[in-house]
Amino acid sequence: MNTIQMYWEDIINRLLTQEEEVWLQRKVQAMMERGQILKRATFSIRPYHRITYDRAQYFDYLLSIHLYIKDGRRSYLEEGVYPCRAHLEAGEVVEQTTLTEKLLSPNKTYLTPQFIEKNEEDRAPFNYNRREAVRYAEEWWDSYNPAYKHFDVDCTNYISQCLRAGGAPMWGQPNRGRGWWYGSKNNNWSYSWSVAHSLRWYLSGARKGLAASEAAEAYQLSPGDIICYDFQGDGRFDHTTIVVNKDSQGEPLVNAHTTNSRQRYWKYTDSTAYTSNIQYKFFHIGG
């Protein structure tokens, strides 16, 4: 792993000029365009799998990056954990791949909003504790609460846990295509609990239990609110994040799972899944 360590030391030392890791280059450039200053960057590596074949070696590892950002009169720490694979030949890096987002396979069925209850005109209000939702998001951003199932694509499951920690009421059990719920006793859950596309449509139409209203712009959101992402702009929503902070311009900083991220700028233009066709949905929780 010394070769990979040296590779990332070189990348971090050339953050403003390196072109090997395009996603990281976009992240730093966007930061500068927003008038922020990157004061310091650190990283660590956690290997978890190695394959050796003749002179070739393949390493799978997790890259943790910590960015210390000066934002006007304040500072904040952005953190992310990214799955990587390195191909080495004779001790030299031949190919290095970083995956900042993991999406569901295009041939997998995504669930349509058949479960939305629209026959109730008024949304039933509930007391949403935003502080508790954000506290939970901060506590579990890079780990997994054993009280819940851990999914391979875990972003929406994590967001649902944050919403539940904030007091969002569940309903619809045991029908998986109805409402929003998690059943710890029978280890079952609604599609809207764990599938990004389903949660996006649930939030657009639910009139009871967990309810939300759509916002036109990201800056209108508050900590504890939700952003849904359609990276390809094809109508299938792939990802969900929770707002945990705002930057000096009032723009959201978000936490997420799958690629575990903390206080990441909401637009995700640095993502390897990003396309120019990306679409967002902004949801203010609680009506």
Residue pairs with C-beta under 8 A, 6 or more apart in sequence:
1 45
1 47
1 59
1 61
3 86
3 88
3 91
3 92
3 93
4 45
4 59
4 61
4 86
4 88
4 93
4 96
5 45
7 86
7 93
7 96
8 43
8 45
8 63
10 18
11 18
11 20
11 21
11 24
12 41
12 42
12 43
15 24
15 28
15 38
15 41
16 28
18 24
18 25
19 25
20 96
21 96
21 98
23 98
23 100
23 270
23 271
23 272
24 65
24 98
24 270
26 269
26 270
26 274
27 67
27 270
28 38
30 265
30 267
30 269
30 270
31 38
31 67
31 69
31 265
32 38
34 247
34 249
34 251
34 265
35 72
35 248
36 69
36 70
36 71
36 247
37 69
37 70
37 71
38 67
38 68
38 69
38 70
39 68
39 69
39 70
39 75
40 67
40 68
41 65
41 66
41 67
41 68
42 65
42 66
43 63
43 64
43 65
43 66
44 63
44 64
45 61
45 62
45 63
45 64
46 61
46 62
46 64
47 59
47 60
47 61
48 60
48 61
48 62
49 59
49 60
49 61
50 57
50 58
50 59
50 60
51 57
51 58
52 58
55 89
55 90
56 87
56 88
56 89
57 87
57 88
57 89
58 85
58 86
58 87
58 88
59 85
59 86
59 88
60 83
60 84
60 85
61 83
61 84
61 85
61 86
62 81
62 82
62 83
62 84
63 81
63 82
63 83
63 84
63 98
64 79
64 80
64 81
64 82
65 79
65 80
65 82
66 77
66 78
66 79
67 77
67 78
67 79
68 75
68 77
69 75
69 76
69 77
69 78
71 247
71 248
72 248
73 248
74 248
76 245
76 247
76 253
76 263
77 262
77 263
78 253
78 261
78 262
78 263
78 264
78 265
79 141
79 142
79 261
79 262
79 263
80 100
80 259
80 260
80 261
80 262
80 264
81 142
81 259
81 260
81 261
82 98
82 99
82 100
82 259
83 98
83 99
83 102
83 259
84 96
84 97
84 98
84 99
85 96
85 97
86 93
86 95
86 96
86 97
87 93
87 94
87 95
87 96
88 94
98 272
99 259
99 272
100 259
100 270
100 271
100 272
100 273
101 231
101 238
101 239
101 258
101 259
101 268
101 271
101 272
101 273
102 152
102 153
102 258
102 259
103 153
103 231
103 238
103 239
103 273
104 110
104 153
104 238
110 195
110 197
110 198
110 236
111 177
111 191
111 195
111 197
111 198
112 201
113 198
113 201
113 202
113 204
113 205
114 177
115 172
115 175
115 177
115 178
115 179
115 190
115 191
115 192
115 198
115 202
116 201
116 202
116 204
116 205
116 206
117 178
117 179
117 205
117 206
117 207
117 208
118 205
118 207
119 207
120 207
120 208
121 207
122 207
123 206
123 207
123 208
123 211
123 213
123 287
124 207
124 208
124 209
124 211
125 211
125 286
125 287
126 167
126 168
126 169
126 209
126 210
126 211
126 286
127 167
128 166
128 167
128 168
128 224
128 285
128 286
129 165
129 166
129 167
130 166
130 222
130 223
130 224
130 285
131 224
132 165
132 166
132 167
133 162
133 163
133 165
133 166
133 223
133 224
133 242
133 285
134 162
134 223
134 224
134 242
134 244
135 165
136 161
136 162
136 165
136 166
137 158
137 162
137 242
137 244
137 255
138 244
138 255
138 262
140 158
140 161
141 255
141 256
141 257
141 260
141 261
141 262
142 260
142 262
144 150
144 154
145 161
147 184
148 157
148 161
148 182
148 184
149 157
149 187
149 189
150 157
151 157
151 194
153 258
154 257
154 258
155 196
155 239
155 240
155 241
155 256
155 257
155 258
156 193
156 194
156 195
156 196
156 198
156 199
156 240
157 189
157 193
157 194
157 257
158 256
158 257
159 199
159 226
159 240
159 241
159 242
159 256
159 257
160 180
160 182
160 192
160 193
160 194
160 199
162 224
162 242
162 255
163 210
163 226
163 242
163 285
164 170
164 182
166 224
166 285
168 180
168 209
168 210
168 285
169 209
169 210
170 179
170 180
170 181
170 182
170 209
170 210
171 179
171 180
171 181
171 208
171 209
172 178
172 179
172 180
172 181
172 190
172 209
173 179
173 181
173 183
173 188
173 190
174 183
174 186
174 188
175 190
176 188
176 189
176 190
176 191
177 190
177 191
178 190
179 190
179 192
179 202
179 206
179 209
180 190
180 192
180 193
180 199
180 202
180 206
180 209
180 210
181 189
181 190
181 193
182 188
182 189
182 190
182 193
183 189
190 198
191 198
192 198
192 199
192 201
192 202
193 199
196 228
196 229
196 237
196 238
196 239
196 240
197 236
197 237
197 238
199 226
199 228
199 240
200 228
200 237
200 240
200 281
202 210
203 210
203 211
203 212
203 226
203 228
203 281
203 283
204 214
204 281
206 212
210 285
211 285
211 286
211 287
212 226
212 283
212 284
212 285
212 286
212 287
213 283
213 284
213 287
214 281
214 282
214 283
214 284
215 221
215 225
215 282
215 283
215 284
216 282
217 282
218 227
218 251
218 252
218 266
218 267
218 280
218 282
219 249
219 250
219 251
219 252
220 282
220 284
221 227
221 243
221 252
221 282
221 283
221 284
222 243
222 284
223 243
223 244
223 245
223 246
224 242
224 243
224 285
225 242
225 243
225 252
225 282
225 283
225 284
225 285
226 240
226 241
226 242
226 243
226 282
226 283
226 285
227 240
227 241
227 242
227 243
227 252
227 254
227 266
227 280
227 281
227 282
227 283
228 237
228 239
228 240
228 280
228 281
228 283
229 237
229 238
229 239
229 240
229 241
229 268
229 278
229 279
229 280
230 236
230 237
230 238
230 278
230 279
230 280
230 281
231 238
231 239
231 268
231 271
231 273
231 274
231 275
231 278
232 238
232 275
232 277
232 278
233 275
233 277
233 278
233 279
234 277
237 281
238 273
239 256
239 258
239 268
239 273
240 256
241 254
241 255
241 256
241 261
241 264
241 266
242 254
242 255
242 256
243 252
243 253
243 254
243 266
244 253
244 254
244 255
244 262
244 263
245 252
245 253
245 263
246 252
246 253
247 253
247 265
251 265
251 266
252 266
253 263
253 264
253 265
253 266
254 261
254 263
254 264
254 265
254 266
255 261
255 262
255 263
255 264
256 264
268 274
268 278
